[in-house]
Amino acid sequence: MGPGNWEAIITPEETERIRAVFANPDRRVGRSAKSLLAGIISCGKCGNTLVTGGWRTGQTAPSKQHFYRCLPLPGRPERGGLSASAAGVEAVVTEAIILRLAATTLPDMAPGEDGGVAAAMTQITAARQRMEDMARDYGAGLLTRAELHAAKAAAQHSITEAERLLGRTSRSAALKGIPIGDEAALRKAWESEWSIPQKRAIIAALVDTLVILPLPNGGARFRPERVQITFKA
């Protein structure tokens, strides 16, 4: 593939730098695949996707208290300052998803729909993970602001195209093989059978927007009403 005839968004040198960053084996990748909602859940202040983070509750604490948080960016005063307990948020979302599935009746799936949905889900998950990773790399100084915006625009375009495909496809294809309508079976599968990527795909199939509202006085104190879920029609 050779150079195009259109005006470049970023220079070839910047393109190579982005590729080098993503090819670096020392880079911390795949965090959204280990987190239920990172890259899916959004900040109620600025609209940016939230990432996972954690800190120890004491010097001798054996584990970390994990949070979903909005990463601050220089020159963007609306960014940062919002966080919420990951355990609390995930409990609210899990319950909402299970109840939605238990009360859902799906139409028959048209032939060939399942393959297209699987590909679209993979595309969305991968693009959202790239956006999370790019935000982290920008905060670490590995990407310039121009590189961040260009790469983020490309990832968002990939998400938009995949969502258009999903919009033309029956939800039954995305939820194939799930015990729709059986709350007990759904809870069992969610707790002990489905992997985090599978759960993320289910959430993406059902949820239109997932937003964490800020506390009026700031802070990370968890309140269930801060979690705002809008399901797809």
GUMARVO-432256 format. One record per residue (C-alpha): residue number from 0; residue in one letter; z, y, x. Coordinates in Angstrom, 2 decimals, always signed. Each point is the difference from the previous one (the first is absolute). Last residue first. Layout:
# GUMARVO-432256
R   vonu   nuba        pz        py        px
R    NUM      a         Z         Y         X
...
***
This chain:
# GUMARVO-432256
R   vonu   nuba        pz        py        px
R    232      a    +22.03     +0.08    -34.34
R    231      k     +1.34     +0.13     +3.54
R    230      f     +3.75     +0.33     +0.30
R    229      t     +1.80     +3.21     +0.90
R    228      i     +3.26     -0.50     +1.89
R    227      q     +2.47     +2.81     +0.79
R    226      v     +2.95     -1.04     +2.17
R    225      r     +2.52     +2.86     +0.14
R    224      e     +1.52     -1.26     -3.24
R    223      p     +1.42     -2.98     +1.88
R    222      r     +2.30     +2.26     +2.05
R    221      f     +0.36     -0.53     +3.72
R    220      r     +1.70     +2.53     +2.24
R    219      a     -2.46     +1.00     +2.73
R    218      g     +0.77     +3.68     +0.43
R    217      g     -1.37     +3.16     -1.57
R    216      n     +1.91     +2.24     -2.45
R    215      p     -2.33     -0.51     -2.97
R    214      l     -0.68     -3.59     +1.08
R    213      p     -3.66     -0.60     +0.67
R    212      l     -2.18     -2.11     -2.31
R    211      i     -1.39     -3.29     +1.30
R    210      v     -3.48     -0.71     -1.35
R    209      l     -1.99     -3.11     -0.91
R    208      t     -3.39     +0.69     -1.57
R    207      d     -2.62     -2.23     -1.65
R    206      v     +1.94     -3.25     +0.16
R    205      l     -1.22     -3.39     -1.22
R    204      a     -2.53     -1.27     +2.52
R    203      a     +1.63     +1.80     +2.94
R    202      i     +3.35     -1.55     -0.91
R    201      i     -1.56     -3.46     -0.10
R    200      a     -1.64     +0.55     +3.39
R    199      r     +3.31     +1.17     +1.47
R    198      k     +1.70     -3.12     -1.33
R    197      q     -2.61     -2.19     +1.67
R    196      p     +0.38     +1.92     +3.28
R    195      i     +3.81     -0.44     -0.25
R    194      s     -0.31     -3.77     -0.42
R    193      w     +0.38     -1.68     -3.37
R    192      e     +2.10     -3.12     -0.43
R    191      s     +3.76     +0.63     +0.12
R    190      e     +1.07     +3.15     -1.80
R    189      w     -3.25     +1.07     -1.64
R    188      a     -0.93     -3.56     -0.99
R    187      k     +3.41     -0.65     -1.56
R    186      r     -0.03     +3.30     -1.85
R    185      l     -3.49     -0.64     -1.35
R    184      a     +0.89     -3.52     -1.09
R    183      a     +2.99     +1.29     -1.97
R    182      e     -2.04     +2.85     -1.54
R    181      d     -2.85     -2.21     -1.20
R    180      g     -2.57     +2.36     -1.53
R    179      i     -2.43     -0.15     +2.93
R    178      p     +0.69     -2.91     +2.33
R    177      i     -2.23     +1.39     +2.81
R    176      g     -3.07     -2.08     +0.89
R    175      k     -2.45     +2.86     -0.41
R    174      l     +1.64     +3.41     -0.02
R    173      a     -2.83     +1.96     +1.61
R    172      a     -2.56     -1.84     -2.14
R    171      s     +1.94     +0.62     -3.20
R    170      r     +0.01     +3.69     +0.76
R    169      s     -3.66     +0.06     -1.03
R    168      t     -2.35     +1.73     +2.42
R    167      r     -1.75     +3.34     -0.24
R    166      g     +3.12     +1.93     +0.98
R    165      l     +0.53     -2.43     +2.85
R    164      l     -3.35     +0.97     +1.45
R    163      r     +0.84     +3.69     -0.31
R    162      e     +3.33     -0.71     +1.66
R    161      a     -1.81     -1.57     +2.97
R    160      e     -2.19     +3.08     +0.41
R    159      t     +2.99     +2.31     -0.20
R    158      i     +1.99     -2.02     +2.53
R    157      s     -2.86     +0.05     +2.53
R    156      h     -0.38     +3.74     -0.51
R    155      q     +3.73     +0.42     +0.62
R    154      a     -0.33     -1.89     +3.29
R    153      a     -2.90     +2.20     +1.13
R    152      a     +1.87     +3.16     -0.95
R    151      k     +3.07     -1.23     +1.91
R    150      a     -2.12     -0.59     +3.11
R    149      a     -1.42     +3.52     -0.14
R    148      h     +3.35     +1.64     -0.79
R    147      l     +1.83     -1.85     +2.77
R    146      e     -2.70     +0.68     +2.58
R    145      a     +0.05     +3.70     -0.82
R    144      r     +3.82     +0.07     +0.20
R    143      t     -0.09     -1.66     +3.40
R    142      l     +0.93     -3.66     +0.37
R    141      l     +2.41     -1.80     +2.34
R    140      g     +2.67     +2.70     -0.25
R    139      a     +2.71     -2.28     -1.41
R    138      g     -0.09     +1.78     -3.38
R    137      y     -3.76     -0.44     -0.02
R    136      d     +0.44     -3.70     +0.72
R    135      r     +2.43     -0.39     -2.91
R    134      a     -2.40     +1.76     -2.37
R    133      m     -2.82     -2.20     +1.28
R    132      d     +2.01     -3.17     -0.61
R    131      e     +0.72     +0.96     -3.61
R    130      m     -3.65     +0.88     -0.63
R    129      r     -1.16     -3.24     +1.62
R    128      q     +2.37     -1.98     -2.24
R    127      r     -1.44     +1.75     -3.04
R    126      a     -3.51     -0.94     +1.12
R    125      a     +0.92     -3.65     +0.57
R    124      t     +1.68     -0.34     -3.39
R    123      i     -2.91     +1.67     -1.79
R    122      q     -2.64     -2.14     +1.72
R    121      t     +1.92     -3.23     -0.60
R    120      m     +0.35     +0.87     -3.67
R    119      a     -3.72     +0.75     -0.24
R    118      a     -0.92     -3.33     +1.60
R    117      a     +2.31     -1.93     -2.32
R    116      v     -1.39     +1.87     -3.01
R    115      g     -3.58     -0.84     +0.89
R    114      g     +0.78     -3.69     +0.49
R    113      d     +1.89     -0.29     -3.30
R    112      e     -2.74     +1.56     -2.12
R    111      g     -2.59     -2.73     +0.63
R    110      p     -0.11     -1.30     -3.57
R    109      a     +1.73     +2.33     -2.49
R    108      m     +3.73     -0.36     -0.40
R    107      d     +1.42     -0.58     -3.46
R    106      p     +2.12     +2.83     -1.31
R    105      l     +3.56     +0.58     +1.18
R    104      t     +3.18     +0.15     -2.05
R    103      t     +2.81     +1.86     +1.72
R    102      a     +3.67     +0.01     -1.06
R    101      a     +1.29     -2.22     +2.81
R    100      l     -2.27     +1.76     +2.48
R     99      r     +1.44     +3.40     -0.91
R     98      l     +3.55     -1.35     +0.08
R     97      i     -0.61     -1.46     +3.46
R     96      i     -1.58     +3.23     +1.27
R     95      a     +2.81     +2.21     -1.33
R     94      e     +2.71     -2.23     +1.46
R     93      t     -1.69     -0.05     +3.40
R     92      v     -0.50     +3.77     -0.02
R     91      v     +3.68     +0.69     -0.74
R     90      a     +1.23     -2.52     +2.60
R     89      e     -2.49     +1.34     +2.56
R     88      v     +1.31     +3.54     -0.42
R     87      g     +3.62     -1.02     +0.40
R     86      a     -0.59     -2.22     +3.02
R     85      a     -2.20     +2.60     +1.69
R     84      s     +2.64     +2.70     -0.39
R     83      a     -1.68     +3.36     -0.45
R     82      s     -1.37     +2.72     +2.27
R     81      l     -1.34     +3.52     -0.29
R     80      g     +0.35     +2.69     +2.68
R     79      g     -3.53     -0.27     +1.31
R     78      r     -3.18     +1.93     -0.81
R     77      e     -0.01     +3.25     -1.98
R     76      p     +0.34     +2.00     +3.20
R     75      r     -3.34     -1.27     +1.35
R     74      g     -0.58     +1.75     +3.33
R     73      p     +1.49     -2.87     +1.97
R     72      l     +0.12     -3.20     -2.09
R     71      p     +3.09     -1.57     -1.53
R     70      l     -0.18     -3.68     -1.05
R     69      c     +0.99     -0.70     -3.60
R     68      r     +2.55     -2.76     -0.28
R     67      y     +0.56     -3.47     -1.40
R     66      f     +3.36     -1.18     +1.24
R     65      h     +1.57     -2.96     +1.75
R     64      q     +3.67     -0.37     +0.88
R     63      k     -0.04     -1.93     +3.25
R     62      s     +1.88     -3.11     +0.96
R     61      p     +2.95     -1.20     +2.08
R     60      a     +1.81     +3.35     -0.08
R     59      t     +1.98     +0.51     +3.23
R     58      q     -0.80     +3.67     +0.47
R     57      g     -0.06     +0.59     -3.70
R     56      t     -2.42     +0.24     -2.95
R     55      r     -2.92     -0.81     +2.26
R     54      w     -3.23     +1.80     -0.72
R     53      g     -3.07     -0.79     -1.99
R     52      g     -3.61     +0.91     -0.65
R     51      t     -2.78     -0.94     -2.34
R     50      v     -2.93     +2.26     -0.78
R     49      l     -0.74     +2.22     -2.99
R     48      t     -3.45     +1.04     -1.19
R     47      n     -0.60     +3.75     -0.25
R     46      g     +0.25     +1.72     -3.37
R     45      c     +1.91     +3.03     +1.34
R     44      k     +3.32     +0.07     -1.83
R     43      g     -0.06     -3.17     -2.13
R     42      c     -0.88     -2.06     +3.07
R     41      s     -2.20     -3.01     -0.64
R     40      i     +0.42     -3.79     -0.13
R     39      i     -2.93     -2.20     +1.02
R     38      g     -0.07     +0.56     +3.78
R     37      a     +3.37     -1.71     +0.36
R     36      l     +0.82     -1.86     -3.24
R     35      l     +0.97     -3.59     +0.76
R     34      s     +0.53     +0.30     +3.74
R     33      k     -1.04     -2.63     +2.51
R     32      a     -3.74     +0.53     -0.52
R     31      s     +0.72     +3.74     +0.11
R     30      r     +1.38     -0.47     +3.51
R     29      g     -3.20     -1.59     +1.26
R     28      v     -0.31     +2.02     +3.15
R     27      r     +2.22     +1.24     +2.79
R     26      r     -2.41     +0.78     +2.86
R     25      d     +0.49     -1.92     +3.22
R     24      p     -3.21     -1.96     -0.60
R     23      n     -2.05     +3.24     +0.17
R     22      a     -3.19     -0.59     -1.99
R     21      f     +0.95     +2.51     -2.70
R     20      v     +0.63     +2.69     +2.58
R     19      a     -3.17     -0.82     +1.88
R     18      r     -2.08     +0.24     -3.17
R     17      i     +1.49     +3.41     -0.78
R     16      r     -0.76     +1.17     +3.54
R     15      e     -3.56     -1.29     -0.23
R     14      t     -0.54     +1.99     -3.18
R     13      e     +1.49     +3.10     +1.61
R     12      e     -2.49     -0.31     +2.86
R     11      p     -2.87     -0.54     -2.42
R     10      t     +0.97     +3.29     -1.67
R      9      i     +1.52     +0.23     -3.45
R      8      i     -1.56     +0.92     -3.34
R      7      a     -3.49     -0.24     +1.50
R      6      e     -2.86     +1.77     -1.76
R      5      w     -2.56     -2.50     -1.25
R      4      n     -2.82     -1.63     +1.98
R      3      g     +1.96     -3.13     +0.87
R      2      p     +0.69     -1.47     +3.46
R      1      g     -1.18     -3.57     +0.56
R      0      m     +1.04     -3.33     -1.47
***
